[in-house]
Amino acid sequence: MALKSAMAVTGVILVLYLIAHMYGNLKVFSGQEAFDGYAHSLRELGYPLLPESGFLWIARVVLLASVLIHIYAAVNLWARARRARPASERYQVRKRVHRTYASYTMRWGGVLIALFVVFHILHLTTNNIAPGGKSDSPYERLVNGFQPEFWYVTLFYVASVIALGFHLRHGIWSGLATLGVNQANRQPRMNALAMGISVIVTVGFLLPPLAVTFGLVS
């Protein structure tokens, strides 16, 4: 139960971060000044109570801890479930009854998301990977990186975000069940909530890179 609770709580933290991050990404449609201004304002959150970028570093530590705990709990729960199954069942064809496509994608989708997060940080945060050229401007890094000639970057981004959407759909539902919210009389609303959040986050993250690739943002 402790591992499931840890997954649920860290999942809530990560979902809230994703929604905030998605909102920030959509600033790209307001132009370079607005997008770069938003990125700069994040460094000044909490100032002067906190040093410059202090809030960002606190958020990074919390997010890193949440990701590590989430992965640790997921791996241990998967291993525990595997050990609990009779050996004769481990080699049978998996039954799909009562299991959604999202539940099948949780494991490998999680691996793809983890790889994407590393690439995403190196690309748009630290500027170590710079398709289209390095820039001190967050707006220019985003626009440079998703030009049509770098279609493979866009394709990787799209695949990763879709995997994230499936992960969110199943994860939010499971997290609500773990936290005791997903009671029988609330299941239709909770299902709609999980689907709604996953669709909004997926579409919200896909809009900026696709808009750049297709020339709607330049």
C-alpha positions, 0 to 999 in steps of 0.5 A: 500500500505504501508503494501505491500511495507513493506512486499516487502522490508523486503522480499528482505532483508530476501531473500538476507540473505538466499542466503548468509546463504545458501552459508555459509552452503555449506562450510561444503563440504570443511571440518571442517577447512573451515567451522569453519573458515568461521563461525569465520570470520563472527565475525570479519567482520568490525573489527576494525571499529566495535567491534568483533561480532559487524557486526553480532549483527547489522545484527541480529537486522536488520533481527529481525526487518525485520521478525517482520515487515514482519509478522506484515504486513502479518497478517494485510493484511490477516485480511484486506482481510478477512474483505473485503470479503462478509460473504457469501463467507467466508464459500464457498469452495475456488476457485483455479482459478488463485491461485497457490499451493504456495499461499495456503501454505503461511500462514501455511508455514510461521508458520512452518518456524517461528517454524523452525527458533527458533529451528535452532537458538537454535540448530546451533547458541546458542547450547542450543539444541544439538542432538548428543552432544554439541560442540564449533565447528559449523561444529561438531554441524551441523554434530552431529545434522543430524546423521541418528539416529536423522532422525526426526531432518532431517525430520523437517529440510527438511519439513521446507526448502521445505515450505520455497521454496514455500514461496519464490516462491510466495513471490518473485513473489508478492514482484516484483509485489508490487515493480512495476517490475512485468509488463506484458512484464516481467512476464515470466522472473520474474516468472523464477527468482522467481522459480530459486531463490526458487529452488536454495535456497531450494536445497542449504539448503537441501544439507548439512543436507542430505549429513550428514544423508547419510554419505557423510559428516562426 
